[in-house]
Amino acid sequence: MALKSKNELRFIDGTLAKLTPQEAEDQSELVAWEMANSMICSWIVNIIDPKLYASVAYTKTAKSICENLRKVMLCYW
């Protein structure tokens, strides 16, 4: 709900992918995306069970963290 209310759910579902330098009008768009993605990654890492941390420790995007968590959770069921 928090991600949806902040219009950041798109980082999770992949509809707001990182721009390439050619797509961005200026460097500030790339920096803004990186900042928001880092914040969301931090939120996710801080709420998951510490046992799951190893499965997402080296991922770089919020979308990839969620994809990894989905795979891990499927293994538990």
N, C-alpha and C positions, 0 to 999 in steps of 0.2 A: 504494500500500500504506500509506503514511504517513497519508493522509487517512482511509482505511478503519479503520486501527487507532485513530485518534483520534475516530472516529465523526463525521467531518466531510465525508464523501463526499456527504452530503445537500445540502451547499451547492453542489456541482458539478452534481448531477443535478436540482436544483430541488425536491426533496421537503421541504426545510426553507427555505421562502420567508420573506422578511422580514415580520414582523408589522406590521399597521397599528396606530396608537395605540389604536384601538377594540378590537382583539383582545388586546393586551397587558394583563396584569393590573396591571403597573406599569412605570415607565420603565426599570427595571433589565433587563428582558427585551429591550427594544429595544437598549439599550446593549451587552448581551452578544452579541446577534446581530451588531451592527456591528463589534465588536471581533474576533470570530471570522472574519467575512467579510473584514475588512481584512488579517488575518494570512494567510489563504489566498490572497488576491489578491497579496500581497507574495511569497509562496512561488512562485506561478506566474510572476509577472513576473521574478523572479530566476533562474528556470531556463530560460526560453524564449530562443531565439536573438534577439539584439538586432535583427535585421532584422524580426522579428515584433512588436516592441514597439509600433510605430505603430498596429497593428491593434487593440490592446487598451488603449492609453494612457488613454483617457477613459471606460472602462467602470467601473461602480460595484459590480458584484457578481461573485463568482467564477463563477457560472453564465454570465453574459454574456461573461466572458473566454473561457471554454471554448467557448461557441457561436461566438464570433468566430474563435477559433483553428481550429475545425473547418471553418468556411467558407473561411478562408485556405488551410488545408492541402488542401482539395478543389481549389482553383485550381492548386496546384502539381502535382497528379497529372493 
